[in-house]
Amino acid sequence: MYNHHNVHATSFNRTALAQRYFPDLLPLSAWAKFRKWLLTNPRLSPLLASRSRSFTPAQVALIYSELGEP
């Protein structure tokens, strides 16, 4: 399991984080695919309820704990 104590998560623009997971995709395509990943994960899907265009450090840490670091 991912150990979040060794990583200092930072805030990320949602598209920038998506592109870290899918570097070969264009920004919009990376976000669409990443969004699908979040939607299929019950612990991560609530992150999409916000209209914010960025993830807080706590949200990034949660994403890393569920998906692993990109």
mmCIF file as Biopython writes it, N, C-alpha, C and O atoms, coordinates in Angstrom:
data_model
#
loop_
_atom_site.group_PDB
_atom_site.id
_atom_site.type_symbol
_atom_site.label_atom_id
_atom_site.label_alt_id
_atom_site.label_comp_id
_atom_site.label_asym_id
_atom_site.label_entity_id
_atom_site.label_seq_id
_atom_site.pdbx_PDB_ins_code
_atom_site.Cartn_x
_atom_site.Cartn_y
_atom_site.Cartn_z
_atom_site.occupancy
_atom_site.B_iso_or_equiv
_atom_site.auth_seq_id
_atom_site.auth_asym_id
_atom_site.pdbx_PDB_model_num
ATOM 1   N N  . MET A ? 1  ? 0.835   -1.195 0.000   1.0 0.0 1  A 1 
ATOM 2   C CA . MET A ? 1  ? 0.000   0.000  0.000   1.0 0.0 1  A 1 
ATOM 3   C C  . MET A ? 1  ? 0.877   1.254  0.000   1.0 0.0 1  A 1 
ATOM 4   O O  . MET A ? 1  ? 1.998   1.242  0.508   1.0 0.0 1  A 1 
ATOM 5   N N  . TYR A ? 2  ? 0.372   2.283  -0.551  1.0 0.0 2  A 1 
ATOM 6   C CA . TYR A ? 2  ? 1.077   3.557  -0.678  1.0 0.0 2  A 1 
ATOM 7   C C  . TYR A ? 2  ? 1.279   4.194  0.690   1.0 0.0 2  A 1 
ATOM 8   O O  . TYR A ? 2  ? 0.336   4.286  1.476   1.0 0.0 2  A 1 
ATOM 9   N N  . ASN A ? 3  ? 2.488   4.630  0.980   1.0 0.0 3  A 1 
ATOM 10  C CA . ASN A ? 3  ? 2.803   5.268  2.258   1.0 0.0 3  A 1 
ATOM 11  C C  . ASN A ? 3  ? 2.851   6.776  2.065   1.0 0.0 3  A 1 
ATOM 12  O O  . ASN A ? 3  ? 3.841   7.317  1.572   1.0 0.0 3  A 1 
ATOM 13  N N  . HIS A ? 4  ? 1.773   7.449  2.457   1.0 0.0 4  A 1 
ATOM 14  C CA . HIS A ? 4  ? 1.684   8.893  2.246   1.0 0.0 4  A 1 
ATOM 15  C C  . HIS A ? 4  ? 2.553   9.691  3.199   1.0 0.0 4  A 1 
ATOM 16  O O  . HIS A ? 4  ? 2.685   10.904 3.033   1.0 0.0 4  A 1 
ATOM 17  N N  . HIS A ? 5  ? 3.150   9.047  4.193   1.0 0.0 5  A 1 
ATOM 18  C CA . HIS A ? 5  ? 3.975   9.780  5.156   1.0 0.0 5  A 1 
ATOM 19  C C  . HIS A ? 5  ? 5.322   10.192 4.562   1.0 0.0 5  A 1 
ATOM 20  O O  . HIS A ? 5  ? 5.974   11.103 5.072   1.0 0.0 5  A 1 
ATOM 21  N N  . ASN A ? 6  ? 5.735   9.530  3.496   1.0 0.0 6  A 1 
ATOM 22  C CA . ASN A ? 6  ? 7.032   9.839  2.898   1.0 0.0 6  A 1 
ATOM 23  C C  . ASN A ? 6  ? 6.938   10.834 1.753   1.0 0.0 6  A 1 
ATOM 24  O O  . ASN A ? 6  ? 7.961   11.216 1.186   1.0 0.0 6  A 1 
ATOM 25  N N  . VAL A ? 7  ? 5.747   11.255 1.409   1.0 0.0 7  A 1 
ATOM 26  C CA . VAL A ? 7  ? 5.554   12.151 0.268   1.0 0.0 7  A 1 
ATOM 27  C C  . VAL A ? 7  ? 4.857   13.415 0.734   1.0 0.0 7  A 1 
ATOM 28  O O  . VAL A ? 7  ? 3.885   13.363 1.488   1.0 0.0 7  A 1 
ATOM 29  N N  . HIS A ? 8  ? 5.356   14.535 0.283   1.0 0.0 8  A 1 
ATOM 30  C CA . HIS A ? 8  ? 4.709   15.800 0.578   1.0 0.0 8  A 1 
ATOM 31  C C  . HIS A ? 8  ? 3.907   16.190 -0.656  1.0 0.0 8  A 1 
ATOM 32  O O  . HIS A ? 8  ? 4.441   16.752 -1.613  1.0 0.0 8  A 1 
ATOM 33  N N  . ALA A ? 9  ? 2.623   15.883 -0.614  1.0 0.0 9  A 1 
ATOM 34  C CA . ALA A ? 9  ? 1.758   16.201 -1.748  1.0 0.0 9  A 1 
ATOM 35  C C  . ALA A ? 9  ? 1.606   17.718 -1.852  1.0 0.0 9  A 1 
ATOM 36  O O  . ALA A ? 9  ? 1.667   18.440 -0.857  1.0 0.0 9  A 1 
ATOM 37  N N  . THR A ? 10 ? 1.415   18.159 -3.043  1.0 0.0 10 A 1 
ATOM 38  C CA . THR A ? 10 ? 1.202   19.564 -3.308  1.0 0.0 10 A 1 
ATOM 39  C C  . THR A ? 10 ? -0.120  19.706 -4.040  1.0 0.0 10 A 1 
ATOM 40  O O  . THR A ? 10 ? -0.670  18.717 -4.523  1.0 0.0 10 A 1 
ATOM 41  N N  . SER A ? 11 ? -0.629  20.907 -4.127  1.0 0.0 11 A 1 
ATOM 42  C CA . SER A ? 11 ? -1.858  21.099 -4.895  1.0 0.0 11 A 1 
ATOM 43  C C  . SER A ? 11 ? -1.523  20.992 -6.382  1.0 0.0 11 A 1 
ATOM 44  O O  . SER A ? 11 ? -0.406  21.284 -6.809  1.0 0.0 11 A 1 
ATOM 45  N N  . PHE A ? 12 ? -2.511  20.568 -7.147  1.0 0.0 12 A 1 
ATOM 46  C CA . PHE A ? 12 ? -2.348  20.410 -8.586  1.0 0.0 12 A 1 
ATOM 47  C C  . PHE A ? 12 ? -3.578  20.898 -9.297  1.0 0.0 12 A 1 
ATOM 48  O O  . PHE A ? 12 ? -4.699  20.682 -8.835  1.0 0.0 12 A 1 
ATOM 49  N N  . ASN A ? 13 ? -3.378  21.554 -10.418 1.0 0.0 13 A 1 
ATOM 50  C CA . ASN A ? 13 ? -4.463  21.794 -11.349 1.0 0.0 13 A 1 
ATOM 51  C C  . ASN A ? 13 ? -4.916  20.414 -11.803 1.0 0.0 13 A 1 
ATOM 52  O O  . ASN A ? 13 ? -4.083  19.535 -12.027 1.0 0.0 13 A 1 
ATOM 53  N N  . ARG A ? 14 ? -6.225  20.209 -11.944 1.0 0.0 14 A 1 
ATOM 54  C CA . ARG A ? 14 ? -6.719  18.865 -12.232 1.0 0.0 14 A 1 
ATOM 55  C C  . ARG A ? 14 ? -6.193  18.327 -13.561 1.0 0.0 14 A 1 
ATOM 56  O O  . ARG A ? 14 ? -5.898  17.136 -13.665 1.0 0.0 14 A 1 
ATOM 57  N N  . THR A ? 15 ? -6.071  19.170 -14.566 1.0 0.0 15 A 1 
ATOM 58  C CA . THR A ? 15 ? -5.566  18.718 -15.854 1.0 0.0 15 A 1 
ATOM 59  C C  . THR A ? 15 ? -4.077  18.398 -15.772 1.0 0.0 15 A 1 
ATOM 60  O O  . THR A ? 15 ? -3.615  17.435 -16.384 1.0 0.0 15 A 1 
ATOM 61  N N  . ALA A ? 16 ? -3.333  19.193 -15.027 1.0 0.0 16 A 1 
ATOM 62  C CA . ALA A ? 16 ? -1.897  18.938 -14.863 1.0 0.0 16 A 1 
ATOM 63  C C  . ALA A ? 16 ? -1.672  17.599 -14.174 1.0 0.0 16 A 1 
ATOM 64  O O  . ALA A ? 16 ? -0.771  16.852 -14.553 1.0 0.0 16 A 1 
ATOM 65  N N  . LEU A ? 17 ? -2.482  17.290 -13.164 1.0 0.0 17 A 1 
ATOM 66  C CA . LEU A ? 17 ? -2.349  16.006 -12.486 1.0 0.0 17 A 1 
ATOM 67  C C  . LEU A ? 17 ? -2.742  14.875 -13.430 1.0 0.0 17 A 1 
ATOM 68  O O  . LEU A ? 17 ? -2.079  13.839 -13.467 1.0 0.0 17 A 1 
ATOM 69  N N  . ALA A ? 18 ? -3.797  15.065 -14.180 1.0 0.0 18 A 1 
ATOM 70  C CA . ALA A ? 18 ? -4.219  14.045 -15.145 1.0 0.0 18 A 1 
ATOM 71  C C  . ALA A ? 18 ? -3.094  13.765 -16.149 1.0 0.0 18 A 1 
ATOM 72  O O  . ALA A ? 18 ? -2.852  12.614 -16.513 1.0 0.0 18 A 1 
ATOM 73  N N  . GLN A ? 19 ? -2.420  14.813 -16.586 1.0 0.0 19 A 1 
ATOM 74  C CA . GLN A ? 19 ? -1.339  14.632 -17.549 1.0 0.0 19 A 1 
ATOM 75  C C  . GLN A ? 19 ? -0.132  13.923 -16.940 1.0 0.0 19 A 1 
ATOM 76  O O  . GLN A ? 19 ? 0.660   13.322 -17.666 1.0 0.0 19 A 1 
ATOM 77  N N  . ARG A ? 20 ? 0.014   13.983 -15.644 1.0 0.0 20 A 1 
ATOM 78  C CA . ARG A ? 20 ? 1.085   13.212 -14.998 1.0 0.0 20 A 1 
ATOM 79  C C  . ARG A ? 20 ? 0.778   11.725 -15.089 1.0 0.0 20 A 1 
ATOM 80  O O  . ARG A ? 20 ? 1.692   10.911 -15.224 1.0 0.0 20 A 1 
ATOM 81  N N  . TYR A ? 21 ? -0.501  11.363 -15.018 1.0 0.0 21 A 1 
ATOM 82  C CA . TYR A ? 21 ? -0.884  9.962  -15.148 1.0 0.0 21 A 1 
ATOM 83  C C  . TYR A ? 21 ? -0.918  9.515  -16.609 1.0 0.0 21 A 1 
ATOM 84  O O  . TYR A ? 21 ? -0.660  8.349  -16.908 1.0 0.0 21 A 1 
ATOM 85  N N  . PHE A ? 22 ? -1.230  10.426 -17.507 1.0 0.0 22 A 1 
ATOM 86  C CA . PHE A ? 22 ? -1.342  10.107 -18.935 1.0 0.0 22 A 1 
ATOM 87  C C  . PHE A ? 22 ? -0.527  11.112 -19.764 1.0 0.0 22 A 1 
ATOM 88  O O  . PHE A ? 22 ? -1.106  11.937 -20.472 1.0 0.0 22 A 1 
ATOM 89  N N  . PRO A ? 23 ? 0.794   11.050 -19.684 1.0 0.0 23 A 1 
ATOM 90  C CA . PRO A ? 23 ? 1.633   12.058 -20.339 1.0 0.0 23 A 1 
ATOM 91  C C  . PRO A ? 23 ? 1.570   12.034 -21.865 1.0 0.0 23 A 1 
ATOM 92  O O  . PRO A ? 23 ? 1.927   13.019 -22.513 1.0 0.0 23 A 1 
ATOM 93  N N  . ASP A ? 24 ? 1.126   10.936 -22.437 1.0 0.0 24 A 1 
ATOM 94  C CA . ASP A ? 24 ? 1.076   10.840 -23.897 1.0 0.0 24 A 1 
ATOM 95  C C  . ASP A ? 24 ? -0.221  11.366 -24.490 1.0 0.0 24 A 1 
ATOM 96  O O  . ASP A ? 24 ? -0.376  11.397 -25.710 1.0 0.0 24 A 1 
ATOM 97  N N  . LEU A ? 25 ? -1.159  11.781 -23.633 1.0 0.0 25 A 1 
ATOM 98  C CA . LEU A ? 25 ? -2.442  12.288 -24.115 1.0 0.0 25 A 1 
ATOM 99  C C  . LEU A ? 25 ? -2.470  13.810 -24.089 1.0 0.0 25 A 1 
ATOM 100 O O  . LEU A ? 25 ? -1.765  14.446 -23.306 1.0 0.0 25 A 1 
ATOM 101 N N  . LEU A ? 26 ? -3.290  14.378 -24.951 1.0 0.0 26 A 1 
ATOM 102 C CA . LEU A ? 26 ? -3.529  15.819 -24.908 1.0 0.0 26 A 1 
ATOM 103 C C  . LEU A ? 26 ? -4.241  16.159 -23.600 1.0 0.0 26 A 1 
ATOM 104 O O  . LEU A ? 26 ? -4.914  15.299 -23.032 1.0 0.0 26 A 1 
ATOM 105 N N  . PRO A ? 27 ? -4.107  17.392 -23.111 1.0 0.0 27 A 1 
ATOM 106 C CA . PRO A ? 27 ? -4.673  17.752 -21.810 1.0 0.0 27 A 1 
ATOM 107 C C  . PRO A ? 27 ? -6.145  17.373 -21.629 1.0 0.0 27 A 1 
ATOM 108 O O  . PRO A ? 27 ? -6.499  16.783 -20.608 1.0 0.0 27 A 1 
ATOM 109 N N  . LEU A ? 28 ? -6.990  17.689 -22.576 1.0 0.0 28 A 1 
ATOM 110 C CA . LEU A ? 28 ? -8.412  17.390 -22.423 1.0 0.0 28 A 1 
ATOM 111 C C  . LEU A ? 28 ? -8.678  15.888 -22.391 1.0 0.0 28 A 1 
ATOM 112 O O  . LEU A ? 28 ? -9.524  15.419 -21.630 1.0 0.0 28 A 1 
ATOM 113 N N  . SER A ? 29 ? -7.961  15.144 -23.211 1.0 0.0 29 A 1 
ATOM 114 C CA . SER A ? 29 ? -8.116  13.686 -23.219 1.0 0.0 29 A 1 
ATOM 115 C C  . SER A ? 29 ? -7.593  13.075 -21.921 1.0 0.0 29 A 1 
ATOM 116 O O  . SER A ? 29 ? -8.191  12.143 -21.384 1.0 0.0 29 A 1 
ATOM 117 N N  . ALA A ? 30 ? -6.478  13.600 -21.419 1.0 0.0 30 A 1 
ATOM 118 C CA . ALA A ? 30 ? -5.927  13.107 -20.156 1.0 0.0 30 A 1 
ATOM 119 C C  . ALA A ? 30 ? -6.919  13.351 -19.026 1.0 0.0 30 A 1 
ATOM 120 O O  . ALA A ? 30 ? -7.136  12.473 -18.191 1.0 0.0 30 A 1 
ATOM 121 N N  . TRP A ? 31 ? -7.522  14.534 -18.992 1.0 0.0 31 A 1 
ATOM 122 C CA . TRP A ? 31 ? -8.493  14.840 -17.948 1.0 0.0 31 A 1 
ATOM 123 C C  . TRP A ? 31 ? -9.710  13.926 -18.067 1.0 0.0 31 A 1 
ATOM 124 O O  . TRP A ? 31 ? -10.206 13.435 -17.053 1.0 0.0 31 A 1 
ATOM 125 N N  . ALA A ? 32 ? -10.197 13.689 -19.273 1.0 0.0 32 A 1 
ATOM 126 C CA . ALA A ? 32 ? -11.373 12.828 -19.461 1.0 0.0 32 A 1 
ATOM 127 C C  . ALA A ? 32 ? -11.092 11.409 -18.961 1.0 0.0 32 A 1 
ATOM 128 O O  . ALA A ? 32 ? -11.933 10.809 -18.291 1.0 0.0 32 A 1 
ATOM 129 N N  . LYS A ? 33 ? -9.935  10.884 -19.278 1.0 0.0 33 A 1 
ATOM 130 C CA . LYS A ? 33 ? -9.588  9.534  -18.834 1.0 0.0 33 A 1 
ATOM 131 C C  . LYS A ? 33 ? -9.383  9.484  -17.320 1.0 0.0 33 A 1 
ATOM 132 O O  . LYS A ? 33 ? -9.834  8.552  -16.653 1.0 0.0 33 A 1 
ATOM 133 N N  . PHE A ? 34 ? -8.701  10.492 -16.788 1.0 0.0 34 A 1 
ATOM 134 C CA . PHE A ? 34 ? -8.465  10.550 -15.343 1.0 0.0 34 A 1 
ATOM 135 C C  . PHE A ? 34 ? -9.797  10.685 -14.592 1.0 0.0 34 A 1 
ATOM 136 O O  . PHE A ? 34 ? -9.999  10.059 -13.551 1.0 0.0 34 A 1 
ATOM 137 N N  . ARG A ? 35 ? -10.687 11.496 -15.127 1.0 0.0 35 A 1 
ATOM 138 C CA . ARG A ? 35 ? -12.007 11.684 -14.520 1.0 0.0 35 A 1 
ATOM 139 C C  . ARG A ? 35 ? -12.755 10.356 -14.452 1.0 0.0 35 A 1 
ATOM 140 O O  . ARG A ? 35 ? -13.430 10.081 -13.460 1.0 0.0 35 A 1 
ATOM 141 N N  . LYS A ? 36 ? -12.646 9.534  -15.487 1.0 0.0 36 A 1 
ATOM 142 C CA . LYS A ? 36 ? -13.284 8.213  -15.479 1.0 0.0 36 A 1 
ATOM 143 C C  . LYS A ? 36 ? -12.703 7.337  -14.379 1.0 0.0 36 A 1 
ATOM 144 O O  . LYS A ? 36 ? -13.430 6.599  -13.714 1.0 0.0 36 A 1 
ATOM 145 N N  . TRP A ? 37 ? -11.380 7.421  -14.190 1.0 0.0 37 A 1 
ATOM 146 C CA . TRP A ? 37 ? -10.745 6.675  -13.105 1.0 0.0 37 A 1 
ATOM 147 C C  . TRP A ? 37 ? -11.317 7.102  -11.760 1.0 0.0 37 A 1 
ATOM 148 O O  . TRP A ? 37 ? -11.630 6.269  -10.910 1.0 0.0 37 A 1 
ATOM 149 N N  . LEU A ? 38 ? -11.449 8.421  -11.580 1.0 0.0 38 A 1 
ATOM 150 C CA . LEU A ? 38 ? -11.966 8.934  -10.309 1.0 0.0 38 A 1 
ATOM 151 C C  . LEU A ? 38 ? -13.413 8.506  -10.103 1.0 0.0 38 A 1 
ATOM 152 O O  . LEU A ? 38 ? -13.803 8.139  -8.994  1.0 0.0 38 A 1 
ATOM 153 N N  . LEU A ? 39 ? -14.198 8.552  -11.152 1.0 0.0 39 A 1 
ATOM 154 C CA . LEU A ? 39 ? -15.611 8.182  -11.055 1.0 0.0 39 A 1 
ATOM 155 C C  . LEU A ? 39 ? -15.816 6.721  -10.670 1.0 0.0 39 A 1 
ATOM 156 O O  . LEU A ? 39 ? -16.789 6.393  -9.991  1.0 0.0 39 A 1 
ATOM 157 N N  . THR A ? 40 ? -14.918 5.848  -11.092 1.0 0.0 40 A 1 
ATOM 158 C CA . THR A ? 40 ? -15.074 4.424  -10.799 1.0 0.0 40 A 1 
ATOM 159 C C  . THR A ? 40 ? -14.541 4.032  -9.423  1.0 0.0 40 A 1 
ATOM 160 O O  . THR A ? 40 ? -14.700 2.887  -8.999  1.0 0.0 40 A 1 
ATOM 161 N N  . ASN A ? 41 ? -13.918 4.964  -8.732  1.0 0.0 41 A 1 
ATOM 162 C CA . ASN A ? 41 ? -13.379 4.685  -7.397  1.0 0.0 41 A 1 
ATOM 163 C C  . ASN A ? 41 ? -14.247 5.367  -6.354  1.0 0.0 41 A 1 
ATOM 164 O O  . ASN A ? 41 ? -14.309 6.596  -6.320  1.0 0.0 41 A 1 
ATOM 165 N N  . PRO A ? 42 ? -14.926 4.595  -5.495  1.0 0.0 42 A 1 
ATOM 166 C CA . PRO A ? 42 ? -15.833 5.196  -4.505  1.0 0.0 42 A 1 
ATOM 167 C C  . PRO A ? 42 ? -15.166 6.182  -3.545  1.0 0.0 42 A 1 
ATOM 168 O O  . PRO A ? 42 ? -15.822 7.103  -3.058  1.0 0.0 42 A 1 
ATOM 169 N N  . ARG A ? 43 ? -13.884 6.003  -3.270  1.0 0.0 43 A 1 
ATOM 170 C CA . ARG A ? 43 ? -13.193 6.939  -2.367  1.0 0.0 43 A 1 
ATOM 171 C C  . ARG A ? 43 ? -12.794 8.218  -3.083  1.0 0.0 43 A 1 
ATOM 172 O O  . ARG A ? 43 ? -12.613 9.253  -2.442  1.0 0.0 43 A 1 
ATOM 173 N N  . LEU A ? 44 ? -12.654 8.165  -4.413  1.0 0.0 44 A 1 
ATOM 174 C CA . LEU A ? 44 ? -12.205 9.333  -5.171  1.0 0.0 44 A 1 
ATOM 175 C C  . LEU A ? 44 ? -13.328 10.078 -5.872  1.0 0.0 44 A 1 
ATOM 176 O O  . LEU A ? 44 ? -13.189 11.269 -6.152  1.0 0.0 44 A 1 
ATOM 177 N N  . SER A ? 45 ? -14.420 9.420  -6.158  1.0 0.0 45 A 1 
ATOM 178 C CA . SER A ? 45 ? -15.505 10.070 -6.903  1.0 0.0 45 A 1 
ATOM 179 C C  . SER A ? 45 ? -16.054 11.324 -6.214  1.0 0.0 45 A 1 
ATOM 180 O O  . SER A ? 45 ? -16.461 12.253 -6.911  1.0 0.0 45 A 1 
ATOM 181 N N  . PRO A ? 46 ? -16.083 11.394 -4.878  1.0 0.0 46 A 1 
ATOM 182 C CA . PRO A ? 46 ? -16.546 12.645 -4.254  1.0 0.0 46 A 1 
ATOM 183 C C  . PRO A ? 46 ? -15.679 13.864 -4.580  1.0 0.0 46 A 1 
ATOM 184 O O  . PRO A ? 46 ? -16.136 15.000 -4.449  1.0 0.0 46 A 1 
ATOM 185 N N  . LEU A ? 47 ? -14.447 13.641 -5.000  1.0 0.0 47 A 1 
ATOM 186 C CA . LEU A ? 47 ? -13.574 14.759 -5.350  1.0 0.0 47 A 1 
ATOM 187 C C  . LEU A ? 47 ? -14.104 15.527 -6.557  1.0 0.0 47 A 1 
ATOM 188 O O  . LEU A ? 47 ? -13.750 16.688 -6.764  1.0 0.0 47 A 1 
ATOM 189 N N  . LEU A ? 48 ? -14.942 14.887 -7.342  1.0 0.0 48 A 1 
ATOM 190 C CA . LEU A ? 48 ? -15.479 15.522 -8.540  1.0 0.0 48 A 1 
ATOM 191 C C  . LEU A ? 48 ? -16.692 16.394 -8.245  1.0 0.0 48 A 1 
ATOM 192 O O  . LEU A ? 48 ? -17.163 17.111 -9.128  1.0 0.0 48 A 1 
ATOM 193 N N  . ALA A ? 49 ? -17.203 16.348 -7.027  1.0 0.0 49 A 1 
ATOM 194 C CA . ALA A ? 49 ? -18.378 17.146 -6.662  1.0 0.0 49 A 1 
ATOM 195 C C  . ALA A ? 49 ? -18.056 18.641 -6.622  1.0 0.0 49 A 1 
ATOM 196 O O  . ALA A ? 49 ? -18.928 19.482 -6.845  1.0 0.0 49 A 1 
ATOM 197 N N  . SER A ? 50 ? -16.820 18.952 -6.341  1.0 0.0 50 A 1 
ATOM 198 C CA . SER A ? 50 ? -16.403 20.344 -6.278  1.0 0.0 50 A 1 
ATOM 199 C C  . SER A ? 50 ? -16.247 20.914 -7.677  1.0 0.0 50 A 1 
ATOM 200 O O  . SER A ? 50 ? -15.877 20.197 -8.607  1.0 0.0 50 A 1 
ATOM 201 N N  . ARG A ? 51 ? -16.521 22.171 -7.821  1.0 0.0 51 A 1 
ATOM 202 C CA . ARG A ? 51 ? -16.325 22.836 -9.112  1.0 0.0 51 A 1 
ATOM 203 C C  . ARG A ? 51 ? -14.900 23.393 -9.251  1.0 0.0 51 A 1 
ATOM 204 O O  . ARG A ? 51 ? -14.564 24.044 -10.240 1.0 0.0 51 A 1 
ATOM 205 N N  . SER A ? 52 ? -14.095 23.124 -8.254  1.0 0.0 52 A 1 
ATOM 206 C CA . SER A ? 52 ? -12.713 23.605 -8.264  1.0 0.0 52 A 1 
ATOM 207 C C  . SER A ? 52 ? -11.943 22.991 -9.430  1.0 0.0 52 A 1 
ATOM 208 O O  . SER A ? 52 ? -12.184 21.846 -9.813  1.0 0.0 52 A 1 
ATOM 209 N N  . ARG A ? 53 ? -11.028 23.756 -9.980  1.0 0.0 53 A 1 
ATOM 210 C CA . ARG A ? 53 ? -10.199 23.265 -11.078 1.0 0.0 53 A 1 
ATOM 211 C C  . ARG A ? 53 ? -8.858  22.743 -10.579 1.0 0.0 53 A 1 
ATOM 212 O O  . ARG A ? 53 ? -7.951  22.465 -11.364 1.0 0.0 53 A 1 
ATOM 213 N N  . SER A ? 54 ? -8.752  22.617 -9.263  1.0 0.0 54 A 1 
ATOM 214 C CA . SER A ? 54 ? -7.513  22.086 -8.714  1.0 0.0 54 A 1 
ATOM 215 C C  . SER A ? 54 ? -7.817  21.174 -7.533  1.0 0.0 54 A 1 
ATOM 216 O O  . SER A ? 54 ? -8.894  21.228 -6.939  1.0 0.0 54 A 1 
ATOM 217 N N  . PHE A ? 55 ? -6.844  20.340 -7.214  1.0 0.0 55 A 1 
ATOM 218 C CA . PHE A ? 55 ? -6.935  19.449 -6.066  1.0 0.0 55 A 1 
ATOM 219 C C  . PHE A ? 55 ? -6.027  19.990 -4.964  1.0 0.0 55 A 1 
ATOM 220 O O  . PHE A ? 55 ? -4.909  20.430 -5.234  1.0 0.0 55 A 1 
ATOM 221 N N  . THR A ? 56 ? -6.507  19.956 -3.733  1.0 0.0 56 A 1 
ATOM 222 C CA . THR A ? 56 ? -5.723  20.384 -2.580  1.0 0.0 56 A 1 
ATOM 223 C C  . THR A ? 56 ? -4.643  19.338 -2.289  1.0 0.0 56 A 1 
ATOM 224 O O  . THR A ? 56 ? -4.716  18.220 -2.799  1.0 0.0 56 A 1 
ATOM 225 N N  . PRO A ? 57 ? -3.650  19.688 -1.478  1.0 0.0 57 A 1 
ATOM 226 C CA . PRO A ? 57 ? -2.643  18.684 -1.105  1.0 0.0 57 A 1 
ATOM 227 C C  . PRO A ? 57 ? -3.265  17.439 -0.456  1.0 0.0 57 A 1 
ATOM 228 O O  . PRO A ? 57 ? -2.805  16.325 -0.708  1.0 0.0 57 A 1 
ATOM 229 N N  . ALA A ? 58 ? -4.290  17.610 0.364   1.0 0.0 58 A 1 
ATOM 230 C CA . ALA A ? 58 ? -4.948  16.451 0.991   1.0 0.0 58 A 1 
ATOM 231 C C  . ALA A ? 58 ? -5.632  15.581 -0.065  1.0 0.0 58 A 1 
ATOM 232 O O  . ALA A ? 58 ? -5.598  14.354 0.023   1.0 0.0 58 A 1 
ATOM 233 N N  . GLN A ? 59 ? -6.247  16.211 -1.052  1.0 0.0 59 A 1 
ATOM 234 C CA . GLN A ? 59 ? -6.901  15.459 -2.117  1.0 0.0 59 A 1 
ATOM 235 C C  . GLN A ? 59 ? -5.871  14.723 -2.973  1.0 0.0 59 A 1 
ATOM 236 O O  . GLN A ? 59 ? -6.092  13.578 -3.368  1.0 0.0 59 A 1 
ATOM 237 N N  . VAL A ? 60 ? -4.756  15.376 -3.256  1.0 0.0 60 A 1 
ATOM 238 C CA . VAL A ? 60 ? -3.689  14.736 -4.029  1.0 0.0 60 A 1 
ATOM 239 C C  . VAL A ? 60 ? -3.149  13.534 -3.251  1.0 0.0 60 A 1 
ATOM 240 O O  . VAL A ? 60 ? -2.903  12.481 -3.839  1.0 0.0 60 A 1 
ATOM 241 N N  . ALA A ? 61 ? -2.965  13.681 -1.944  1.0 0.0 61 A 1 
ATOM 242 C CA . ALA A ? 61 ? -2.485  12.565 -1.127  1.0 0.0 61 A 1 
ATOM 243 C C  . ALA A ? 61 ? -3.473  11.396 -1.180  1.0 0.0 61 A 1 
ATOM 244 O O  . ALA A ? 61 ? -3.058  10.239 -1.243  1.0 0.0 61 A 1 
ATOM 245 N N  . LEU A ? 62 ? -4.766  11.690 -1.154  1.0 0.0 62 A 1 
ATOM 246 C CA . LEU A ? 62 ? -5.779  10.639 -1.253  1.0 0.0 62 A 1 
ATOM 247 C C  . LEU A ? 62 ? -5.705  9.957  -2.621  1.0 0.0 62 A 1 
ATOM 248 O O  . LEU A ? 62 ? -5.761  8.730  -2.711  1.0 0.0 62 A 1 
ATOM 249 N N  . ILE A ? 63 ? -5.581  10.740 -3.665  1.0 0.0 63 A 1 
ATOM 250 C CA . ILE A ? 63 ? -5.460  10.175 -5.015  1.0 0.0 63 A 1 
ATOM 251 C C  . ILE A ? 63 ? -4.232  9.277  -5.090  1.0 0.0 63 A 1 
ATOM 252 O O  . ILE A ? 63 ? -4.312  8.163  -5.608  1.0 0.0 63 A 1 
ATOM 253 N N  . TYR A ? 64 ? -3.102  9.744  -4.584  1.0 0.0 64 A 1 
ATOM 254 C CA . TYR A ? 64 ? -1.881  8.938  -4.598  1.0 0.0 64 A 1 
ATOM 255 C C  . TYR A ? 64 ? -2.070  7.651  -3.797  1.0 0.0 64 A 1 
ATOM 256 O O  . TYR A ? 64 ? -1.579  6.596  -4.197  1.0 0.0 64 A 1 
ATOM 257 N N  . SER A ? 65 ? -2.775  7.730  -2.676  1.0 0.0 65 A 1 
ATOM 258 C CA . SER A ? 65 ? -2.956  6.530  -1.861  1.0 0.0 65 A 1 
ATOM 259 C C  . SER A ? 65 ? -3.830  5.506  -2.574  1.0 0.0 65 A 1 
ATOM 260 O O  . SER A ? 65 ? -3.666  4.303  -2.373  1.0 0.0 65 A 1 
ATOM 261 N N  . GLU A ? 66 ? -4.746  5.967  -3.395  1.0 0.0 66 A 1 
ATOM 262 C CA . GLU A ? 66 ? -5.631  5.054  -4.116  1.0 0.0 66 A 1 
ATOM 263 C C  . GLU A ? 66 ? -5.037  4.571  -5.438  1.0 0.0 66 A 1 
ATOM 264 O O  . GLU A ? 66 ? -5.190  3.401  -5.789  1.0 0.0 66 A 1 
ATOM 265 N N  . LEU A ? 67 ? -4.371  5.440  -6.165  1.0 0.0 67 A 1 
ATOM 266 C CA . LEU A ? 67 ? -3.901  5.120  -7.517  1.0 0.0 67 A 1 
ATOM 267 C C  . LEU A ? 67 ? -2.396  4.901  -7.602  1.0 0.0 67 A 1 
ATOM 268 O O  . LEU A ? 67 ? -1.897  4.372  -8.596  1.0 0.0 67 A 1 
ATOM 269 N N  . GLY A ? 68 ? -1.681  5.302  -6.573  1.0 0.0 68 A 1 
ATOM 270 C CA . GLY A ? 68 ? -0.238  5.302  -6.643  1.0 0.0 68 A 1 
ATOM 271 C C  . GLY A ? 68 ? 0.227   6.615  -7.248  1.0 0.0 68 A 1 
ATOM 272 O O  . GLY A ? 68 ? -0.549  7.338  -7.873  1.0 0.0 68 A 1 
ATOM 273 N N  . GLU A ? 69 ? 1.482   6.907  -7.056  1.0 0.0 69 A 1 
ATOM 274 C CA . GLU A ? 69 ? 2.034   8.152  -7.609  1.0 0.0 69 A 1 
ATOM 275 C C  . GLU A ? 69 ? 2.272   7.978  -9.102  1.0 0.0 69 A 1 
ATOM 276 O O  . GLU A ? 69 ? 2.718   6.916  -9.535  1.0 0.0 69 A 1 
ATOM 277 N N  . PRO A ? 70 ? 1.986   8.997  -9.887  1.0 0.0 70 A 1 
ATOM 278 C CA . PRO A ? 70 ? 2.200   8.862  -11.340 1.0 0.0 70 A 1 
ATOM 279 C C  . PRO A ? 70 ? 3.681   8.742  -11.682 1.0 0.0 70 A 1 
ATOM 280 O O  . PRO A ? 70 ? 4.037   8.622  -12.854 1.0 0.0 70 A 1 
#
